[in-house]
Amino acid sequence: MAETTSTRTFDASILIRLLDHQIVDGDGRLIGKVDDLALREDGDELVVEWLMVGPAALAPRYPGRLGRWGWAIWRRLNDPEDPGVVMVPLSEIEEISSEVLVGDAARDALLASFGLESWLRRNLIGRIPGAKGADPAPAEDTEPPPPWARAERPEVPERGRAGGTHRLTELLAMTVHGHDRTSRGCVTDLHGQGTPDGTGIRLTRVLVGPRLAGSKLGYSSDEQAGPRAISWVVDRLHRTAHWHDWSDLRSVSWEERGVEMDPHDDARLGRSAAG
């Protein structure tokens, strides 16, 4: 049976429990996927406050031309006056299990953001004489979007820019180094703790390990369950990975995509990197 987290508490791996999970409504209907998460700076800490959904959130995770193409396609299929990322506050989450269950307001906002169907009807189906669906759909009475759907959402900067809000996937795979600038590995997982329906999920720990494919599958985390053979292989590959408290981080450079650890934790990083 899948583990369930209520909205009152969250104490788990962000990578395993939230990122890339399906979003469903109360009827179990799939309405999106957690393509990224928005982080807000709070002093020296980072707090997860928003789910980021859709191609505009996913495209920057892909390198080079593929990411640019994904962004251009999304802009074409959606309202040019609202090119922002579709964002849903964590307070709209009702339950976290193998899926992320959201309330009615989040459901309506997500469904209203999908521009593909209307674009196809207007530019493709609508040009076929006599085609079913060529006529515009009848207007329906709809509830106005909640304030957070537009006015209250933060502006999420592009990757690699300074500011008070960032993408969680920017932090993943960042190079970790000590005070001597020697590489000690990279960020492979993040642990969060807090209340999604209250003050958000605060990042409390960071997993530092080798830059390997298994890191992005979550197998480098102690929380990951899976086939014993795969777990054994990944455990061997990630035997040098270790969790560190967020307070062990001296600084995070979003422009240089790097994390510096405090000198007092440097010795442990050196032992980990050396195996």
KEKE-3310 file (N, C-alpha, C; in steps of 0.2 Angstrom, whole numbers, plus 5000, padded with zeros to 4 digits):
npx = (5004:5003:5012:5005:5003:4997:4990:4994:5006:5023:5037:5049:5058:5059:5062:5057:5044:5037:5041:5038:5027:5010:4996:4980:4962:4947:4940:4948:4953:4966:4975:4987:5005:5018:5029:5039:5045:5042:5054:5055:5066:5070:5078:5092:5087:5077:5061:5048:5034:5025:5018:5024:5017:5015:5021:5029:5035:5042:5050:5062:5070:5076:5090:5098:5093:5082:5075:5072:5064:5053:5049:5045:5035:5025:5022:5016:5004:4997:4989:4995:4995:4997:5010:5016:5022:5011:5005:5002:4998:5005:4996:4984:4984:4977:4981:4995:5001:5005:5001:4997:4984:4973:4962:4946:4947:4960:4960:4951:4958:4969:4964:4958:4970:4975:4979:4980:4969:4960:4968:4970:4957:4954:4964:4966:4956:4945:4946:4943:4931:4914:4919:4918:4916:4921:4914:4914:4915:4900:4897:4900:4895:4907:4917:4925:4943:4954:4962:4976:4979:4983:4985:4992:5003:5020:5033:5042:5059:5070:5081:5096:5097:5098:5088:5073:5065:5066:5068:5066:5072:5084:5092:5095:5108:5117:5134:5144:5155:5170:5178:5190:5187:5187:5179:5166:5156:5139:5122:5110:5098:5084:5078:5063:5053:5038:5022:5011:4999:5001:5014:5022:5034:5049:5066:5077:5087:5101:5106:5122:5131:5139:5138:5128:5117:5107:5105:5095:5084:5081:5085:5097:5093:5088:5075:5070:5061:5062:5066:5076:5088:5091:5092:5103:5113:5113:5115:5129:5135:5132:5138:5146:5138:5130:5119:5117:5114:5104:5109:5123:5126:5135:5133:5123:5125:5116:5118:5131:5128:5132:5136:5142:5150:5150:5166:5168:5161:5169:5178:5171:5165:5176:5181:5170:5170:5181:5178)
npy = (4994:5011:5024:5037:5055:5067:5084:5091:5088:5086:5076:5071:5064:5076:5074:5060:5060:5071:5078:5076:5068:5062:5073:5073:5075:5076:5065:5057:5060:5062:5077:5084:5085:5086:5096:5104:5113:5128:5138:5148:5160:5162:5170:5162:5150:5139:5138:5127:5132:5132:5122:5118:5117:5109:5111:5123:5123:5111:5112:5119:5110:5102:5100:5113:5114:5107:5110:5124:5122:5116:5126:5136:5130:5128:5142:5145:5137:5143:5156:5171:5183:5178:5171:5164:5152:5138:5138:5131:5134:5126:5125:5121:5107:5092:5079:5068:5055:5041:5049:5066:5074:5087:5101:5108:5121:5121:5111:5117:5128:5122:5114:5125:5130:5123:5124:5117:5109:5119:5127:5117:5115:5128:5131:5119:5109:5117:5122:5112:5108:5105:5097:5088:5096:5108:5119:5132:5128:5129:5143:5142:5143:5148:5147:5162:5163:5158:5170:5166:5161:5170:5184:5183:5174:5171:5178:5168:5166:5164:5150:5150:5163:5177:5180:5181:5169:5152:5138:5121:5111:5117:5117:5103:5092:5102:5107:5102:5110:5112:5124:5125:5125:5113:5100:5090:5082:5081:5088:5077:5074:5080:5084:5088:5097:5101:5110:5108:5115:5126:5134:5130:5119:5117:5116:5104:5095:5089:5078:5073:5067:5056:5061:5052:5042:5035:5044:5053:5045:5043:5032:5034:5038:5034:5032:5026:5013:4997:4985:4972:4968:4980:4989:4985:4987:5001:5005:5002:5010:5022:5023:5032:5043:5055:5061:5079:5091:5106:5117:5115:5120:5133:5143:5146:5147:5153:5158:5153:5139:5131:5124:5128:5121:5123:5126:5117:5106:5101:5091:5079:5079:5077:5064:5057:5059:5053:5040)
npz = (5000:4996:5004:5013:5015:5025:5023:5034:5039:5033:5030:5022:5008:4995:4981:4980:4985:4980:4967:4950:4952:4949:4947:4954:4954:4965:4960:4955:4943:4931:4931:4928:4931:4943:4938:4942:4957:4966:4975:4989:4995:5012:5023:5026:5022:5012:5006:5000:4991:4980:4968:4951:4935:4920:4902:4902:4914:4914:4902:4904:4911:4902:4892:4881:4864:4864:4876:4873:4862:4868:4876:4866:4859:4869:4872:4860:4861:4871:4880:4874:4882:4894:4898:4909:4920:4925:4941:4957:4973:4988:4998:4992:4991:4996:4999:5000:4992:4982:4972:4970:4977:4974:4978:4973:4968:4963:4954:4944:4940:4934:4924:4916:4911:4901:4885:4873:4867:4864:4855:4844:4840:4835:4826:4818:4817:4816:4803:4794:4783:4789:4799:4814:4829:4824:4826:4839:4856:4867:4877:4895:4912:4923:4938:4944:4943:4956:4967:4969:4956:4947:4951:4964:4963:4963:4953:4944:4941:4927:4924:4933:4938:4949:4964:4974:4972:4966:4956:4961:4954:4949:4960:4961:4956:4957:4958:4973:4984:4994:5005:4999:4986:4979:4971:4978:4975:4970:4972:4975:4981:4991:5007:5015:5027:5035:5034:5021:5020:5027:5032:5022:5014:5022:5017:5024:5024:5014:5001:4997:4984:4971:4954:4946:4936:4944:4954:4950:4950:4963:4970:4977:4990:5007:5008:4997:4990:4981:4969:4975:4969:4961:4970:4977:4968:4965:4978:4980:4970:4975:4987:4993:4996:5006:5018:5023:5035:5032:5037:5036:5024:5017:5007:4992:4975:4963:4950:4947:4949:4960:4976:4992:5006:5023:5032:5043:5040:5030:5031:5033:5020:5012:5016:5012:4998:4995:4997)
capx = (5000:5007:5012:5001:5005:4992:4992:4996:5013:5027:5044:5051:5062:5056:5062:5053:5037:5033:5043:5036:5021:5004:4991:4973:4956:4944:4937:4954:4955:4973:4974:4993:5010:5022:5035:5045:5043:5045:5057:5056:5071:5068:5084:5097:5084:5073:5054:5044:5028:5021:5019:5024:5014:5015:5027:5033:5039:5046:5055:5069:5074:5079:5096:5099:5088:5076:5072:5070:5058:5047:5046:5042:5028:5020:5020:5011:4998:4993:4987:5001:4995:4999:5015:5019:5021:5005:5008:4997:5001:5005:4990:4978:4985:4973:4984:5001:5002:5008:4998:4995:4977:4971:4955:4942:4950:4966:4958:4948:4963:4974:4960:4958:4976:4977:4978:4981:4963:4957:4972:4969:4950:4954:4968:4966:4949:4940:4947:4941:4923:4910:4922:4915:4921:4923:4911:4916:4911:4896:4900:4898:4896:4912:4918:4931:4949:4956:4967:4982:4980:4986:4988:4996:5008:5026:5037:5048:5064:5073:5086:5103:5096:5097:5081:5070:5062:5069:5066:5069:5077:5090:5096:5097:5113:5122:5141:5145:5162:5172:5180:5195:5184:5187:5172:5164:5150:5133:5116:5106:5091:5083:5073:5059:5049:5034:5015:5009:4993:5002:5020:5026:5039:5056:5072:5080:5093:5103:5110:5128:5134:5142:5134:5126:5110:5103:5103:5089:5079:5079:5088:5102:5090:5087:5068:5068:5060:5063:5069:5082:5094:5093:5094:5110:5118:5113:5119:5136:5136:5131:5141:5149:5133:5128:5115:5120:5109:5104:5114:5130:5128:5138:5130:5121:5126:5111:5121:5137:5126:5136:5134:5148:5149:5154:5172:5168:5159:5173:5182:5167:5164:5182:5181:5164:5172:5187:5176)
capy = (5000:5017:5028:5043:5060:5072:5091:5094:5087:5083:5075:5066:5066:5080:5070:5054:5061:5076:5079:5071:5064:5064:5077:5071:5078:5071:5060:5052:5061:5065:5084:5087:5082:5091:5096:5107:5116:5134:5139:5155:5162:5164:5171:5157:5144:5139:5135:5125:5135:5131:5117:5121:5112:5110:5112:5129:5121:5106:5113:5121:5105:5099:5104:5115:5116:5103:5115:5130:5120:5115:5133:5139:5126:5130:5149:5145:5134:5146:5163:5175:5188:5175:5166:5162:5145:5136:5137:5130:5134:5119:5125:5117:5100:5089:5073:5066:5048:5040:5054:5072:5076:5094:5103:5110:5127:5120:5107:5121:5132:5118:5113:5131:5132:5119:5127:5113:5108:5125:5128:5112:5117:5134:5131:5113:5106:5122:5123:5106:5109:5100:5092:5088:5100:5114:5125:5133:5125:5134:5146:5139:5147:5146:5151:5166:5159:5160:5175:5164:5158:5175:5190:5182:5170:5174:5178:5163:5168:5159:5146:5153:5170:5178:5183:5178:5163:5148:5131:5116:5107:5120:5115:5096:5091:5107:5105:5104:5110:5114:5130:5126:5125:5106:5097:5085:5078:5085:5088:5072:5073:5085:5082:5094:5096:5107:5109:5111:5119:5131:5138:5127:5114:5119:5111:5103:5091:5089:5072:5074:5061:5056:5062:5046:5042:5033:5049:5056:5040:5043:5027:5036:5040:5029:5031:5023:5006:4995:4978:4971:4968:4986:4993:4983:4990:5008:5006:5001:5016:5028:5021:5038:5048:5056:5067:5084:5096:5112:5122:5114:5124:5140:5147:5143:5152:5151:5160:5148:5133:5128:5125:5128:5119:5126:5122:5112:5100:5099:5085:5074:5079:5074:5057:5054:5059:5048:5033)
capz = (5000:4995:5010:5012:5019:5025:5022:5040:5040:5028:5032:5017:5002:4990:4975:4979:4987:4976:4961:4945:4954:4945:4951:4952:4958:4970:4957:4953:4936:4930:4928:4928:4935:4947:4934:4946:4963:4967:4981:4991:5000:5019:5026:5024:5021:5006:5007:4995:4992:4974:4962:4945:4931:4912:4898:4904:4920:4912:4897:4906:4914:4897:4890:4875:4859:4866:4881:4870:4858:4872:4878:4861:4858:4875:4871:4854:4862:4876:4880:4874:4887:4901:4897:4915:4922:4929:4948:4962:4980:4992:5002:4989:4992:5001:5001:4996:4992:4976:4968:4973:4977:4975:4979:4967:4965:4959:4948:4939:4937:4930:4918:4912:4908:4895:4879:4867:4864:4860:4849:4839:4838:4832:4820:4814:4816:4813:4796:4790:4782:4791:4804:4821:4834:4821:4829:4845:4861:4870:4884:4901:4918:4926:4943:4943:4945:4963:4967:4968:4950:4943:4955:4970:4962:4962:4947:4944:4936:4923:4928:4934:4939:4956:4966:4980:4970:4962:4954:4964:4949:4948:4965:4960:4952:4958:4961:4980:4985:5000:5005:4994:4979:4977:4970:4983:4972:4968:4976:4972:4984:4996:5012:5017:5033:5036:5033:5015:5020:5032:5031:5016:5016:5022:5015:5030:5023:5007:5000:4992:4981:4964:4948:4943:4934:4949:4959:4948:4951:4970:4973:4982:4996:5011:5008:4991:4990:4975:4968:4979:4965:4959:4976:4979:4963:4967:4985:4978:4966:4980:4994:4996:4997:5013:5020:5027:5037:5028:5041:5034:5018:5018:5002:4986:4970:4957:4944:4945:4950:4965:4983:4996:5012:5029:5033:5049:5037:5024:5032:5031:5013:5009:5017:5008:4991:4994:4998)
cpx = (5004:5006:5008:5003:4999:4995:4995:5003:5017:5034:5047:5056:5057:5056:5058:5046:5033:5035:5041:5030:5015:4999:4984:4968:4953:4941:4942:4956:4962:4972:4981:4999:5015:5029:5041:5041:5046:5047:5057:5061:5068:5074:5089:5094:5080:5066:5050:5037:5023:5023:5019:5022:5014:5021:5032:5037:5044:5051:5062:5073:5078:5085:5095:5093:5081:5072:5069:5064:5052:5044:5042:5035:5023:5018:5015:5004:4994:4992:4994:5001:4997:5004:5018:5018:5015:5007:5002:5000:5000:4998:4984:4979:4981:4977:4990:5002:5007:5006:4997:4988:4976:4964:4952:4945:4956:4965:4955:4953:4968:4970:4959:4964:4978:4975:4978:4975:4960:4961:4970:4962:4950:4958:4968:4959:4944:4941:4945:4933:4919:4913:4918:4919:4923:4920:4913:4912:4906:4899:4897:4899:4901:4914:4925:4937:4951:4961:4974:4984:4983:4989:4993:5002:5015:5029:5043:5053:5067:5079:5093:5102:5095:5090:5079:5066:5065:5066:5070:5074:5083:5095:5099:5103:5118:5128:5141:5153:5164:5175:5186:5193:5185:5180:5172:5159:5145:5127:5112:5099:5090:5077:5069:5055:5044:5026:5013:5004:4994:5008:5024:5030:5046:5061:5076:5087:5095:5107:5116:5131:5137:5136:5132:5119:5105:5101:5096:5083:5077:5082:5094:5099:5088:5079:5066:5067:5060:5065:5075:5089:5096:5095:5101:5115:5119:5116:5126:5138:5136:5134:5144:5144:5131:5124:5118:5114:5110:5109:5121:5131:5130:5134:5128:5121:5121:5114:5127:5135:5130:5134:5141:5146:5153:5161:5172:5165:5163:5176:5178:5166:5170:5183:5175:5167:5177:5185:5179)
cpy = (5006:5021:5035:5048:5065:5079:5094:5093:5084:5082:5069:5069:5070:5076:5064:5055:5066:5077:5074:5067:5067:5068:5075:5075:5073:5065:5055:5054:5065:5072:5087:5082:5087:5091:5100:5110:5123:5135:5146:5155:5164:5164:5166:5151:5145:5135:5133:5128:5134:5125:5120:5115:5114:5111:5118:5128:5116:5107:5115:5116:5101:5103:5107:5117:5112:5107:5121:5128:5119:5121:5136:5136:5128:5137:5149:5142:5137:5153:5168:5181:5185:5169:5163:5155:5144:5134:5136:5130:5127:5119:5122:5110:5097:5082:5071:5059:5046:5045:5060:5074:5083:5095:5105:5116:5126:5116:5112:5126:5128:5116:5119:5133:5128:5122:5123:5111:5113:5127:5124:5114:5123:5134:5125:5111:5111:5124:5117:5107:5103:5095:5093:5091:5106:5120:5126:5130:5131:5136:5142:5143:5144:5150:5155:5162:5162:5165:5172:5162:5164:5180:5188:5177:5174:5174:5173:5165:5162:5156:5150:5161:5171:5181:5179:5171:5159:5142:5126:5112:5110:5118:5107:5096:5097:5104:5107:5104:5113:5121:5131:5125:5118:5103:5091:5081:5083:5084:5082:5071:5079:5083:5088:5092:5102:5105:5112:5116:5125:5136:5136:5122:5117:5114:5110:5099:5091:5082:5074:5068:5061:5058:5056:5046:5040:5038:5052:5051:5040:5037:5028:5038:5034:5027:5027:5016:5003:4988:4978:4971:4976:4990:4992:4987:4997:5009:5006:5007:5022:5027:5027:5044:5049:5062:5072:5089:5103:5117:5121:5118:5131:5145:5143:5148:5149:5152:5155:5141:5129:5129:5124:5126:5122:5122:5117:5106:5097:5093:5079:5073:5075:5067:5054:5053:5054:5041:5029)
cpz = (5000:5002:5008:5017:5019:5024:5028:5041:5034:5030:5028:5012:4997:4983:4974:4981:4983:4969:4956:4947:4950:4950:4949:4956:4962:4967:4954:4946:4936:4927:4928:4931:4938:4943:4937:4952:4964:4974:4983:4996:5007:5023:5023:5022:5015:5008:5001:4996:4986:4970:4956:4940:4924:4909:4900:4910:4918:4907:4899:4909:4908:4894:4883:4871:4861:4871:4878:4865:4862:4874:4873:4859:4863:4874:4865:4856:4868:4875:4879:4879:4894:4900:4903:4916:4926:4936:4952:4969:4984:4996:4999:4989:4997:5004:4997:4997:4986:4971:4973:4972:4979:4975:4972:4964:4961:4953:4942:4936:4933:4923:4913:4909:4902:4889:4872:4864:4861:4854:4843:4836:4833:4825:4815:4812:4813:4806:4791:4789:4785:4797:4811:4825:4831:4824:4836:4850:4864:4876:4890:4907:4922:4932:4941:4946:4952:4962:4966:4961:4945:4948:4960:4969:4961:4955:4948:4939:4932:4926:4928:4936:4947:4958:4972:4978:4965:4960:4958:4960:4948:4954:4964:4955:4953:4961:4968:4980:4992:5000:5001:4987:4976:4977:4975:4980:4970:4972:4972:4975:4989:5000:5014:5023:5033:5035:5026:5015:5025:5029:5025:5019:5016:5021:5022:5029:5015:5006:4995:4990:4974:4959:4944:4941:4939:4954:4957:4948:4958:4973:4978:4989:5000:5011:5002:4992:4983:4975:4972:4975:4963:4965:4978:4975:4964:4973:4984:4975:4970:4987:4997:4997:5004:5014:5024:5029:5033:5031:5039:5028:5020:5013:4996:4981:4964:4951:4942:4946:4954:4972:4987:5003:5017:5030:5038:5046:5031:5025:5031:5024:5010:5010:5013:5000:4990:4995:5004)
residu = (MET:ALA:GLU:THR:THR:SER:THR:ARG:THR:PHE:ASP:ALA:SER:ILE:LEU:ILE:ARG:LEU:LEU:ASP:HIS:GLN:ILE:VAL:ASP:GLY:ASP:GLY:ARG:LEU:ILE:GLY:LYS:VAL:ASP:ASP:LEU:ALA:LEU:ARG:GLU:ASP:GLY:ASP:GLU:LEU:VAL:VAL:GLU:TRP:LEU:MET:VAL:GLY:PRO:ALA:ALA:LEU:ALA:PRO:ARG:TYR:PRO:GLY:ARG:LEU:GLY:ARG:TRP:GLY:TRP:ALA:ILE:TRP:ARG:ARG:LEU:ASN:ASP:PRO:GLU:ASP:PRO:GLY:VAL:VAL:MET:VAL:PRO:LEU:SER:GLU:ILE:GLU:GLU:ILE:SER:SER:GLU:VAL:LEU:VAL:GLY:ASP:ALA:ALA:ARG:ASP:ALA:LEU:LEU:ALA:SER:PHE:GLY:LEU:GLU:SER:TRP:LEU:ARG:ARG:ASN:LEU:ILE:GLY:ARG:ILE:PRO:GLY:ALA:LYS:GLY:ALA:ASP:PRO:ALA:PRO:ALA:GLU:ASP:THR:GLU:PRO:PRO:PRO:PRO:TRP:ALA:ARG:ALA:GLU:ARG:PRO:GLU:VAL:PRO:GLU:ARG:GLY:ARG:ALA:GLY:GLY:THR:HIS:ARG:LEU:THR:GLU:LEU:LEU:ALA:MET:THR:VAL:HIS:GLY:HIS:ASP:ARG:THR:SER:ARG:GLY:CYS:VAL:THR:ASP:LEU:HIS:GLY:GLN:GLY:THR:PRO:ASP:GLY:THR:GLY:ILE:ARG:LEU:THR:ARG:VAL:LEU:VAL:GLY:PRO:ARG:LEU:ALA:GLY:SER:LYS:LEU:GLY:TYR:SER:SER:ASP:GLU:GLN:ALA:GLY:PRO:ARG:ALA:ILE:SER:TRP:VAL:VAL:ASP:ARG:LEU:HIS:ARG:THR:ALA:HIS:TRP:HIS:ASP:TRP:SER:ASP:LEU:ARG:SER:VAL:SER:TRP:GLU:GLU:ARG:GLY:VAL:GLU:MET:ASP:PRO:HIS:ASP:ASP:ALA:ARG:LEU:GLY:ARG:SER:ALA:ALA:GLY)
# end
